[in-house]
Amino acid sequence: MTIHLTPDQEERLQAVMRRGAYDSVEDVVEAALAAVEQRTLPGFAGTQAELEALVLEGMASEELSESEFWNRVQKRTESLLAEYDRAPRS
């Protein structure tokens, strides 16, 4: 796949790399895709910090198979969503 960037997009990408945040264009694209995926996937309305906490919680727990890990993450996510749905709205 070939991607054509505008001059502004290319400059922004280069600026990110110059700051040392990422080592390659591929790393920047991967991070951007991960951010887009997180915002567009249904089922989790939490913050990035909440998601990271869930992942860390799973990683710190006893050794699980990948399937068991993701099942626990999904259950916790559903619990957080249920709490959010029950919260009063103004």
Secondary structure, 3 states (H helix, E strand, C coil): CCCCCCHHHHHHHHHHHHCCCCCCHHHHHHHHHHHHHHHHCCCCCCCHHHHHHHHHHHHHCCCCCHHHHHHHHHHHHHHHHHHHHHCCCC
